[in-house]
Amino acid sequence: MARQRGLRASGPSSPIYSPCCLRPSNCRRNKDQPLPTKDGGTLRTIRDACDCMTGMGKQRELRRQWQRVAKLILAKEDVTTVSRAPELALFMDAKLDVSKVPAK
C-alpha cells in the first residue's frame, strides 16, 4: 500500500475508510473535549478522528472499538456520542495520554 506521511492509504477495500470526510459539515464538528494521544497528537474534530482511523494499521482498525467509532460517524450521531467512542478506543489501545486529559 502507498504511504504518505505515515498514513495508510484508504479505499473501499478497507473496513474503515473516511467517507465521513466527504461531508464537510459533519467533519468540522468539534468534539466535546480534545483527546491527546501518546504520540503527541490531539483529536479535536471528527475529521481528526477520521484521519486517525485511516492512519492506523489494518489489525488495529479491525478492533471492535474502532469499528464502533466508524459506525457512529457514518450514522451522523451527536458530537457527544461520537466523542466518547474514540476516547474509549484510544484508551483501550493504550494510546490516550490520560495525563493530559482535562478533568471532567
Secondary structure, DSSP 4 states (H G I P E B T S, - for coil): --EETTEEP--TTSSS--GGGG-HHHHTPEEEEEEEBTTS-EEEEHHHHHHHHHHS-HHHHTSHHHHHHHHHHHTT--HHHHHHHHHHHHHHTT-B-GGGSPP-
